[in-house]
Amino acid sequence: MPPHSLPPRWVPRLLALVAIALIPWTLWLTFTLPSRHVSDDYDVAWVGFDVALAVVIGATAWTIVRGSRWLVPLAAVAGTMLVCDAWFDITTSSGATERTLAILEAIFAELPLAAICGWIVYDVERFSATVDRIRRPTPAARRAALRAMAEDERI
């Protein structure tokens, strides 16, 4: 990262302080939170999260198509949200069937999609080159298009 694009020196200090402060907070929660809690807005929380997840995944797809500079940040957000979704689906499920379905969804949908988002973030240049290669027509498709255009000109 070029020196002129580094954040101010107080930003990493603040983040380190927050990370350290989260340790006693997490320990306190570990010993004080009940293992069961009923919420009146449980459905609103999940629907809202899933709507936000759909918007972020859709926006990530759009940035891939458009070649936008927002691809990496949106892919990072989408991947993070997918991992969180998998975690909370599994940990809030009740009963063997519900937990099994949550685990299968995490293994076959959420975590693979999060891995793709991670690949984008890690190596956007290689990802973009792969997308461009997939989009590029094959030599046979190019020849067929040229033949069709030549036939149209003759008519």
Secondary structure, 3 states (H helix, E strand, C coil): CCHHHCCCCHHHHHHHHHHHHHHHHHHHHHHHCCCCCCCCCHHHHHHHHHHHHHHHHHHHHHHHHHCCCCHHHHHHHHHHHHHHHHHHHHHCCCCHHHHHHHHHHHHHHHHHHHHHHHHHHHCHHHHHHHHHHHHCCCHHHHHHHHHHHHHHHHC
